[in-house]
Amino acid sequence: MQPSAAELNKLSDAEESNLLPVPSKHAKQQEHLRFKAMSWNILAQCLIKRKNFPYITGKGTDNPLAIKTRSILIAQCLRLHSPHIVSLQEVCVDHWTHHLHALFTEAGFDSVYVKKDKEKKAGHGLAILWRRDRFEMVSHTEVQFDNHPITHPTTITPVTGNIAVIAALKYIPQSNEEPDDFGVVVSNHHLFWWPKAKYEKLRQIHVLLEEVKIFREMVALQHGISWPYMMTGDFNTTPSDTLYHVMTSKSALSRDQLDSLAAVELTKPSKVPVSVEPVESHAEADTVGKNGETRIKEMPPKEVMVEAIRLHGHFVSAYSQYRTSDQGHPDMSTTSQQWAGEPSYTCFDTWRGTLDYIMVLEELRQAARKLVPVQVLQIPRPQWLEPGLPNLRFPSDHVPIMAEVAVISSDQGSGE
């Protein structure tokens, strides 16, 4: 049985919003400014099926799946944690239009929303929000992973429908001591969910980084300075997956790791996450696809994509030292050994594990300024989450993650 609202209220706002320090060697006097960035899969209202949450029995105002209840709790969460930038995944069109957009606007945020499938009236998408007193958006673009030129003349199967949104946000100085030319490029994505689709997730990150490179070059031409880059989202990737290693490590892949990225014939998983859309079934190569195009067997080699991803630099996950920061965080199975310091979970329903990340890019050719995570939002203890999410305190099956990021000159150490 889920805890009651009264029991959940015993968790104080101060405890829920606790920020933990990230080990770092840079001196505070080297900082230009700080800001907080959040990423959160809020659980698509349009995909919720009661049968997928057998542990939820509440009705009316005690039902954590109710749209009005969830909307209020989501907005309260943003007010409590006070992020300056927010990336949201699984944002349903109706939920956004009739509930969330007005609540976020009232809370001081401007936003951009991008829907997954433009041909469908309903559905869900991605949103990037920013505090209008801290940032202003100067440009944004969206990425349709299925239609990207990198896959031409081939197309991928199955059709994933996955997208990303990229935004350039110019910082509004809060004092004369802060720089007036700083901005940040932020991307938000939700990668393909099938566990065995490791090749496809690798391809999606490859596509995203190529688009981010083009976008950042355009922004740099407009503003005369290259802005640092932060990647956020639901990666549908655990820290033990090879994709995490490709992005965050400089070491070579083992043969087993490289083999795990091979394109394979996909069959729908027997265990389906609690909120997923139907995916177009896998078509045989050399057949006619959804839009009449011919699907052929040649696909970008995994080795080429790994090398291309690493040419951008390597990523630092804000939560990669979380187990050092939170000594009381529970171990689950062997995750403490396999998960490189990441938390045991960011998703807590019938499946528990880490899928969500905030990553900053350490470039081979540094921008004028770099981003260094200095604090992260504490992950709630299982006692507040059992027997599964959502509940009347946490309105999604994912918990929000948030990093406070320091902006320093790129020639100064980050203490990795």
C-alpha positions in Angstrom: 0.0 0.0 0.0 1.2 3.5 -0.9 1.9 6.0 1.9 -0.9 8.5 2.6 -0.6 12.2 2.0 -0.2 12.7 5.7 2.7 10.2 5.9 4.4 11.8 2.9 4.1 15.2 4.4 6.4 14.0 7.1 9.1 14.4 4.5 10.0 18.1 4.9 10.6 20.4 2.0 14.1 21.0 3.3 14.9 17.3 3.2 13.4 16.8 -0.2 15.2 19.8 -1.7 18.6 18.9 -0.1 21.6 19.7 -2.4 24.7 17.6 -2.0 28.2 18.7 -2.9 30.0 17.2 -5.9 33.7 16.6 -5.3 35.7 19.3 -7.2 39.0 21.0 -6.9 38.2 24.4 -8.6 38.3 27.4 -6.3 35.1 29.3 -5.8 36.8 32.6 -6.7 37.3 31.1 -10.2 33.6 31.1 -10.8 31.7 33.6 -12.9 28.3 32.5 -11.9 26.1 29.5 -11.0 22.8 28.2 -12.2 20.6 25.1 -11.5 19.4 22.7 -14.3 16.8 20.0 -13.8 15.8 17.0 -16.0 12.6 15.1 -15.4 10.5 12.5 -17.2 7.1 13.5 -15.8 5.2 10.4 -17.0 3.0 11.0 -20.0 -0.6 11.5 -18.9 -1.9 10.3 -22.2 -0.1 6.9 -21.8 -1.1 6.1 -18.2 -3.0 2.9 -17.8 -4.2 2.1 -14.3 -3.4 -1.6 -14.7 0.3 -0.8 -15.0 0.3 0.6 -11.5 -1.2 -2.2 -9.4 0.1 -0.7 -6.2 -2.0 2.5 -6.7 -5.5 2.2 -5.0 -6.3 5.8 -4.2 -9.3 7.5 -5.8 -10.4 11.1 -6.3 -7.9 13.5 -4.6 -6.0 10.5 -3.2 -5.3 9.2 -6.8 -1.7 10.2 -7.8 -2.5 9.4 -11.4 -5.2 12.1 -11.7 -4.3 14.9 -14.0 -5.2 17.8 -11.8 -3.4 16.2 -8.8 -0.3 15.5 -10.9 -0.3 19.0 -12.5 -0.3 20.7 -9.1 2.5 18.4 -7.7 4.7 19.0 -10.8 4.4 22.7 -10.4 5.0 22.5 -6.7 8.2 20.5 -7.3 9.6 23.3 -9.6 8.8 25.9 -7.0 10.4 23.9 -4.2 13.7 23.2 -6.1 13.9 26.6 -7.9 15.7 25.4 -11.0 16.7 28.0 -13.6 16.5 25.6 -16.6 14.2 22.6 -16.8 14.1 19.8 -19.3 10.9 17.7 -19.3 10.2 14.5 -21.1 6.8 12.7 -21.7 4.8 15.9 -21.8 1.4 15.2 -23.3 -0.1 17.8 -25.6 -3.4 18.2 -23.6 -1.6 18.1 -20.3 0.7 20.9 -21.5 -2.0 23.0 -23.2 -4.7 22.8 -20.5 -2.7 22.5 -17.3 1.1 22.7 -17.2 1.9 25.7 -19.5 -0.2 28.1 -17.5 1.2 26.8 -14.2 4.8 27.1 -15.4 4.2 30.6 -16.8 2.7 31.7 -13.5 5.8 30.3 -11.7 8.1 32.5 -13.7 9.1 30.3 -16.6 9.2 30.8 -20.3 9.3 27.6 -22.5 9.5 25.9 -25.8 7.5 22.7 -26.4 8.0 20.2 -29.2 5.6 17.4 -30.0 6.8 13.9 -31.1 4.5 13.1 -34.0 3.2 16.2 -35.8 0.7 14.1 -37.7 -1.2 13.1 -34.5 -3.4 15.5 -32.7 -2.7 13.8 -29.4 0.6 12.4 -28.1 3.4 13.8 -26.1 6.7 15.6 -26.5 9.5 17.5 -24.9 9.7 20.9 -23.2 12.6 23.1 -22.1 11.8 25.8 -19.5 13.9 28.7 -18.3 13.4 31.3 -15.6 12.6 34.5 -17.5 14.5 36.6 -15.0 17.7 34.5 -15.5 17.7 33.5 -19.2 16.2 34.4 -22.5 16.0 32.1 -25.5 17.8 33.3 -28.6 17.3 30.3 -30.8 16.1 26.7 -30.8 15.8 23.7 -33.2 14.3 20.2 -33.1 15.8 16.9 -34.2 13.7 14.2 -35.7 15.9 11.1 -35.2 14.1 8.9 -37.8 14.4 11.5 -40.6 18.0 12.6 -40.1 20.3 12.8 -43.2 22.9 10.6 -41.4 20.6 7.6 -42.1 20.1 8.4 -45.8 19.7 6.6 -48.2 18.9 4.0 -45.5 16.2 4.3 -42.9 16.1 2.7 -39.5 13.6 0.1 -38.3 11.5 0.2 -36.2 10.4 3.8 -36.6 11.0 5.2 -33.1 9.3 8.6 -33.3 12.0 9.9 -30.9 13.0 13.6 -31.0 15.3 16.1 -29.3 15.1 19.8 -28.8 18.1 22.1 -28.6 17.9 25.6 -27.2 20.4 28.5 -26.9 19.8 30.4 -23.7 21.5 33.8 -23.0 22.1 34.5 -19.4 20.7 37.7 -17.9 23.4 39.1 -15.5 22.3 39.5 -11.9 25.1 41.9 -11.0 27.8 44.0 -12.6 30.3 41.3 -11.7 28.7 38.7 -13.9 29.6 38.4 -17.6 27.1 39.9 -20.1 28.1 37.6 -22.9 27.4 34.2 -21.3 24.9 31.7 -22.6 24.4 27.9 -22.6 23.3 25.5 -25.2 20.9 22.9 -23.7 19.5 19.8 -25.4 16.7 17.6 -24.2 15.9 14.2 -25.5 14.1 10.9 -24.9 15.9 8.0 -26.5 14.4 4.8 -27.8 13.2 2.6 -24.9 13.7 -1.0 -26.2 16.5 -2.5 -24.0 18.2 -4.4 -26.9 18.2 -1.4 -29.3 21.7 -0.3 -28.2 22.7 0.4 -31.8 19.7 2.7 -32.3 20.5 4.6 -29.1 24.1 5.0 -30.2 22.8 6.4 -33.6 20.5 8.8 -31.9 23.3 10.3 -29.7 25.5 10.5 -32.8 22.7 12.3 -34.7 22.1 14.7 -31.8 25.7 15.6 -31.4 26.1 16.4 -35.1 23.0 18.7 -34.9 24.3 20.3 -31.7 27.6 21.0 -33.4 25.9 22.8 -36.3 23.6 24.7 -33.9 26.4 25.8 -31.6 28.5 27.1 -34.6 25.5 29.1 -35.7 25.0 30.6 -32.2 28.7 31.4 -32.0 28.6 33.3 -35.3 25.7 35.3 -34.0 27.1 36.1 -30.6 30.9 36.1 -31.2 31.6 33.5 -28.6 31.1 29.8 -28.2 28.7 28.8 -25.5 29.2 25.6 -23.5 26.9 22.6 -23.9 24.7 20.6 -21.5 22.9 17.4 -22.5 19.8 16.4 -20.5 17.1 13.8 -20.8 15.9 10.3 -20.4 18.6 8.2 -22.1 16.8 4.9 -21.5 20.4 3.7 -20.8 21.8 2.4 -17.5 25.3 3.3 -16.4 26.5 -0.2 -17.2 25.4 0.1 -20.8 28.1 0.6 -23.4 26.6 3.9 -24.6 27.3 5.5 -21.1 30.9 4.4 -21.4 31.2 5.7 -25.0 30.1 9.2 -23.8 31.8 9.5 -20.4 35.0 7.6 -20.7 38.2 8.2 -22.7 39.3 4.5 -22.6 38.9 2.2 -25.5 35.9 -0.1 -25.7 36.4 -3.8 -25.1 35.4 -6.3 -27.8 32.4 -7.3 -25.7 31.3 -3.7 -25.4 31.7 -3.0 -29.1 29.8 -6.2 -30.0 27.0 -5.1 -27.7 26.4 -2.1 -30.0 25.8 -4.2 -33.1 22.6 -3.7 -35.0 20.3 -6.6 -34.3 16.9 -7.8 -35.5 14.6 -6.4 -32.9 11.6 -8.1 -31.3 9.3 -6.3 -28.9 10.4 -6.8 -25.3 8.2 -9.1 -23.2 8.4 -6.6 -20.3 7.0 -3.2 -21.3 7.6 0.0 -19.3 4.6 1.5 -17.6 4.3 4.3 -20.1 5.1 3.5 -23.7 3.6 4.1 -27.1 3.1 1.4 -29.6 6.2 1.2 -31.9 5.9 0.3 -35.6 7.0 -3.3 -35.9 10.4 -4.2 -37.2 10.5 -4.5 -41.0 12.8 -6.7 -42.9 15.6 -5.0 -44.8 15.0 -4.3 -48.4 11.3 -3.7 -47.9 9.1 -0.7 -48.3 8.9 1.5 -45.2 6.2 3.6 -43.7 6.5 6.4 -46.1 7.2 4.3 -49.2 11.0 4.5 -48.9 13.1 1.5 -49.5 14.9 0.1 -46.5 18.3 -1.3 -47.4 20.7 -3.2 -45.2 23.6 -0.7 -45.1 23.6 1.2 -41.8 26.3 3.5 -40.3 29.0 1.2 -38.8 29.0 1.3 -35.0 32.8 1.9 -34.9 32.4 5.0 -37.1 29.7 6.4 -34.8 31.7 5.7 -31.6 34.6 7.6 -33.1 32.4 10.4 -34.3 30.8 10.8 -30.8 34.2 10.9 -29.1 35.5 13.5 -31.5 33.2 16.0 -29.7 35.0 15.4 -26.4 33.7 13.4 -23.4 30.8 14.0 -21.1 30.8 14.4 -17.3 27.6 13.2 -15.7 26.6 15.5 -12.8 25.6 12.4 -10.8 28.7 10.3 -11.6 30.0 10.7 -8.0 26.7 10.5 -6.3 27.6 7.6 -4.1 30.4 9.6 -2.7 28.1 12.6 -2.1 25.3 10.5 -0.5 26.8 7.8 1.7 23.3 6.7 2.8 22.0 6.0 -0.7 21.0 2.4 -0.9 22.8 -0.2 -3.0 20.6 -2.3 -5.3 22.0 -5.6 -6.5 25.4 -4.9 -8.0 24.8 -1.4 -9.2 27.4 0.1 -6.9 30.1 -1.8 -8.8 28.7 -1.5 -12.3 27.2 2.0 -12.3 30.3 4.2 -11.9 29.1 6.1 -8.9 25.6 6.9 -10.4 22.6 6.5 -8.2 20.8 3.2 -8.0 17.6 4.6 -9.4 16.0 7.6 -11.1 13.0 5.5 -12.1 11.0 3.7 -9.3 8.0 1.8 -10.5 7.7 -2.0 -11.2 11.3 -1.6 -12.5 13.9 0.4 -10.6 17.1 1.8 -12.1 18.9 4.9 -13.5 18.0 6.2 -16.9 18.1 10.0 -16.5 21.2 12.2 -16.7 22.5 15.7 -16.8 25.8 15.8 -18.7 28.2 18.6 -19.5 30.6 18.4 -22.4 34.4 18.5 -21.8 35.4 19.5 -25.3 38.7 18.7 -27.1 38.7 22.3 -28.1 37.3 24.2 -25.2 34.8 27.0 -25.4 35.7 30.2 -23.6 33.9 29.0 -20.5 33.1 25.6 -19.2 30.5 24.1 -16.9 31.4 22.3 -13.7 28.7 20.5 -11.6 29.1 21.5 -8.0 26.0 20.3 -6.3 23.2 17.8 -7.1 19.7 17.3 -5.8 19.5 14.4 -3.3 17.7 11.3 -4.6 14.7 10.4 -2.3 15.1 7.4 -0.1 13.1 4.3 -0.9 10.9 4.7 2.2 9.3 7.7 0.4 8.8 5.9 -2.9 7.7 2.3 -2.0 5.8 0.4 -3.2 6.3 2.4 -6.4 5.7 5.8 -8.0 3.9 8.0 -8.6 2.5 8.9 -5.2 1.0 12.0 -3.6 4.4 13.6 -3.1 6.3 12.5 -6.3 3.9 12.7 -9.3 5.9 10.7 -11.8 7.5 7.2 -12.0 10.8 9.1 -12.4 12.3 11.4 -9.7 13.6 14.8 -10.8 17.4 15.2 -11.0 19.0 18.6 -10.7 22.5 20.0 -10.8 23.9 23.3 -9.7 26.5 24.2 -12.2 29.4 26.6 -11.9 30.6 28.6 -14.9 34.4 29.0 -15.0 37.0 29.9 -17.6 37.9 26.9 -19.6 41.7 27.2 -18.9 41.0 26.7 -15.2 40.8 23.2 -13.7 37.6 21.4 -12.9 39.2 18.9 -10.6 37.9 15.8 -12.5 
